[in-house]
Amino acid sequence: MSFAQLCIYDLDSGAVQTVLKTDDHIEAPNWTLDGTALIVNADGLLYRVPLDAPTLTPVDTGFATGLNNDHGISPDGKTLAISDKTEDGKSIIYTMPIGGGRPQRVTPNGPSYFHGWSPDGQTITYPAFRASTGDTAQIYTIPATGGDEQQITEGFDHCDGSDYTPDGKWIWFNGEKDGAVDLWRIHPDGTGLERMTDDAMVNWFPHPSPDGALVVYLAYPEGTEGHPFGRNVSLRLMPADGGTPVILTEFFGGQGTINVPSWSPCSRKFAYVTYASK
């Protein structure tokens, strides 16, 4: 049995298409702007998976060979943001051409983990651990060309999975308070914090659809700590303005399934990864 399966969920039909089965531990698909391929990571490197002939095709990331699964494609489809530990021994955010090339450093400090582009491509949002926050992960933004970072959350025990809405008015993220992990949204200037889920599940990695109508996210069972690999999980869908989520599919997965934005450009499909024991 294959270890990882790269899948596409179709909202209109409810069908799941298995694009690729592999013994490699692939993670975190992005969907290219032209709709022809998915980008995944495995073993510290990036790979392109053409949808018309699905194979793992290496992407040149230069010196960056210690990538984690936090990467994403700019709104114009020309640039990749990656998170890599090669230089500092801890995750740093870089940008590079979508077709490959030398990464350019964005965040001066680490650990920092890419999670979302602003719709104009000018800003990146990410969770980061900083001594100034007691080494708890909070959500930050920074110009995509580098510069001063801005902390936009506070008071959470842990934050992750930040992603802009396509109108740029909100950043969604998962935040832990008092032992509960829910989805939240906040304006990019750090105002207007709103809690968007309030249930017993452990909710992670919210991704607004490109048309702004929906949010897909990963739900762990009650009592799960962190966002581990190898759990029975579900992908859920909710309206972008809040409301009751629906369960789309359940499977064995977790860390690596849908860490980063993976919607198709048409907003009717998204990609994700499931796993099985070898």
N, C-alpha and C positions, 0 to 999 in steps of 0.2 A: 504494500500500500504506500502511495506517495506521502511524503512528509508534509508538504505544503500544497495548497490548491489556490490559485489566483482566480477569483470569481467576479462575476458581474451580476448585480441585481437589477431587474427591470421593473420599475414601479408600475407601468401600465399593465403588464401581464402577470406580475408576481413571480416570474420565472427566474431561475438562477442558471447562468451559463458558466461552466468551468472553462476558463481560458487556457490554463496551464497547470500541469501537475509536475512536481519536481521534488527531488530529495534534498535540494538546497533549502536552507531556512530563509526564504524570502519574506519581506515585511513591507508594510506601509505603501500601498500603491498611490501614485498621482496619475491623473488623466491628462494627457497633453491637450493643448488648446485646439489643435486641429482634429482631435478625436480619433487619431490613428494608432495611438500607442499608450501604454502605461509605463511609468517609471517605478521601479522597486529597488530596495537595497538587500544585500546579502553579504555576510562576512566582511563588513567594512567597506564595501564597494557599491556602486550604483549600476543598474542594468535597465535597458530599454526593452520592452516587450511589445513588438509590433502586433496589432490585433489581427492582421491578415495572415500572419505566419508566426505564431507565438513561440519565441525562443528568448533566452536570456542573452541579450547583446550588451557587452560591457560599454559603459560610458566613461570616458577619460576624465578623471577627477584630479589629475596632476599629483601633487604631493599628498593629497588628502586620501589616505587609505585606512583611516580609522573611523569611518562614518557610522553614526547610529541611524535610527529610522525616522529622524525628524528632518524632512526635506520637502520642498514644494516649488511649484512653477509660478512665475510671475504672471500677472494678468494679461500681459501682451504676448506670453508664450515664449519669450526669448531668453529668459534667465532662470536658473535654478538656484534656490537657496538650500544650503546643506549645513549639517552640524557635524563637526569632526574634531577628534581629540589628538591628531597627529602632532601638532605644534606644541601644545601646552599640557598634554596629558589629561585635559578635561575639555568638555564639549565647547566649541567656539562656532559661531555662525559665520558662514562665508557665502558669497555669490559667485556664480560662474556661468558661462554660456550654456544654453540648453543642450547643445551638441557636444559639450565637453570642452575642457580647457583649464587654465590655471585659476584656482579659487582666489578671490579677493576678500580679505578679512573685513567683517562688519562689526562684530562686538569686540571691544577691547578686553572685556572680562568674561570669565567663565566660572562655573558651567552655565552655558546658555543654550537653549534648545529651540530651533526654529519651529514655528507652527502656523503662521499665517501672513499673507501679504495684504496690505491695504488695496482697495480696488483701483487706485491710481498708480500702484506700483512704487510709491515713494517711501513707504514705511513698512517695517516688519514688526510683528508681535511675537512674543516668546515668553515662556516661563524661565526663570533663572534663580539660582541660589546666590544670595549675597550676605556677607557678614552683617550688613546694616539691618537686615530683616531677621536676624537671629538664625541665619542659615535655613529659613523656610523658603520654599519656592513661591514667588509672587509673579504677577504678570507685568511685562515691560513692553515698551515700544522703542524703536530706534530708526533713524533714517536708513534706507536701504543701502546708501553709500557709506554708512558709518557716521559716527558722531556721538552726541550725548544721549544716553538712554533715559527714558522716563518710566518710573514705577507707577502703575495705575491701579493696583490692588493693595490692600493692607488688611491685616487682621485675620487672614485665613491661615489655617494650619498647613495647607498645601494647595497650590494651584497648578493647572496644566492645561494643555490642549486649546490654547487661545486661537481664535479664528474670526476674521472680520465678516460682517454681513456685506453683501455686494453693493449696498448704498453707502457703506462706510460709517454708518451712524452707531453701530454697536460692535463690540468684541465679545463673542461668546467664549466661555471657558468652563472647565470643571473646577470646583472649589470645595475644599473640606473644612467644615466647621463642626465642632462638638461631635466628632466621630461620624458625621454624615457627609457623603460626597454627592453633591448635586450639580446640576448645570446652572450657570449664572450668565448674565450679560451686563455689560457696562459700557458707557460711552468712552471713546478713545482718550478723552481728557481726564478720565477717572471719576466722572460723576454718573449719577443715575443708576446705581447698582440695583439689579433685579434678580430675584431667584426664579428660575424657570422650571425646575422640577422639585418635587417634595414627596418622595416615596421611599420605600425601604431598599430599593436597588442602589448599587454603587455605580454611579453614572459618570462616564468619561468620554472625552474626545468629541465634542459637538461640532458638526460641520454644516453651516448654512448652504443651501443650494444656490447655484449661480443666478437663478431667477428670483431669489429672496423669499420664496414661499415656504420652504420646509427646512428642517434640521434633522439630520441623521446622527445617531450616536451609539456608543457601545455601552451595554448595561451588564454589570457583573452581579452575581447573587449577593444578597444581603450578607454583611459581615466580611466581605472580601477586603483585604488590606492591600493598598497600592493598586497597581494595574499589572498583575502578573500574567505571564504566559501559561497556557495549559489549563484553562478553565472552561466550563460550560457557560457560554455567554449568549447574549442576543443583540441583534441590531434593531434599534427602534427609531420610529419616525414621529415627529411632532410638528405642528404648525409653527412658523417662525415667530409669531406673536404670542405663543404659549398655548397650552391646551393638553388634552389627554393624549399621551403617546400610544402608538400601536406597535406591536411586535411584528417585524417583517420576517425574521428568520433566526433560528437558534442552532448553535454548532459548538465545536471545540475550538477555542481560540484565545483571544485576549490581547496581550502585548504583541504588537505587530499586525493586528487585524485591520485597523482603520485609524492609526495614529494621526494621519495627516489628511488634508483635503483630497478627496478621491471622486468627486462628482464628475460625470460627463458634462461637456459644454451645454448640452440640451436640457440638463436638470431632470432627466427622466431615468437615469441610470447612475449607479455608483459602483466602484470596485472595492474589493476587500479580500482578505486572506483567511482561510481556515487551515487547521492543522489536524494531523492524525499521527498516531504512534507508528514508528517504522516497523 
